[in-house]
Amino acid sequence: MQKTTSLRHTHGDNPAHKQELLDALAGELPPFIARADVERHLGGMVSGKTLSNADARGEGPEVAYAVGRKIVYSREALLLWLSRNFSVQRLVVFKQES
């Protein structure tokens, strides 16, 4: 028998799932993150270009520092920005035997 796996999710934002993800990230992220490193630290969820565009529109994380030519965000400001700008849904894995 061969097993197949599919992912399904519910529509809309789930506050409990969002908080679960943010709590997990908060425990793993350094206190300050350079814009160029955000994509790597967040596992590809958000790119530096996305943050650059948000900053240019005045919609980026509220706490950012220019350190030389680098932009650096505080962990808390980045997580708050993520929570305000992205919906989160936990995917459910369905395994079927065929």
N, C-alpha and C positions, 0 to 999 in steps of 0.2 A: 504494500500500500504506500502511496505517495502522499505526503502532506503538503498542502499549499497554505500560504499565509497571506492574509490581506489586512490592511489597516483601514479603520473607519473612524470618523470623528463626528461629534455633534457640531451643529452650527452655532456660531456666536461665541462670545467671550465667556470664560468660566473663571470667576474671581478666585475660587479655591485652587484651581489648577495653576492660575497665574501666580498666586502667593507661594505655592509649593515650588515652582520653578525659580522664582526670585529668591526664596530662602536658600535653595540649593546653590544658586549662583553667588549669593552673598558670602557663603561659607568658603567659596573657592577663589574668588577674585581678589587681587591685591588691592590695597587702599586707594591707589591711583593708577590709572591706565592711560597710556598714550593712545591717541586716536588711531595711529598706525597699527597698534596691537589689539585693538578692540575685537576685530574679526576673529583673530586667533584665540583670544581669551573667552569669547562667547561661542566658540565652536561654529563660526560661520553664520550665526543668526543675524548679525548686523555688520555691514561693512563700514570702513572708515569713510568711504565716499558718501554713504547715506548720512553719516553724522556731519560731514563737511557741508553737505547740502542743507541739512536742518539748521546748522549753525549760521549759514549764510542767510537763511530766511528768518533768523531770530527765534527758531523753534527747537534748538538743541538743548542738551542738558544744562541746567541752570548754573552749575558750578564747574567752570573750566578755567584752566590756567595756561598761559603761554610760557613755555620754558624753552628759551632760545627760539628755535623755529618749530618746535613741537607743540601740539595742543594736548593737554592732559586733563582727564576728567576724574572727579572723585567717584569712588565706587557707588556711594549712596545716590549721587546725582544721576549717574548713568542708569542705575536700576530704576530709579523713579521715572526717568525719561522712557525707559523701555516699557514700564507698566502703563504709562499714559498713552503710548503711541502704537502698541501692538496688542492684538488679542492673543490669548493663549488657550489652547484646547488640548487635553490629553488624548492621544490616539489610543484606540482599543485594538488589540491584535486578536484577530479571529483565525483559528487554525482549523482547517477542514481536511478530512481524510478523503482521498479519492481512490 
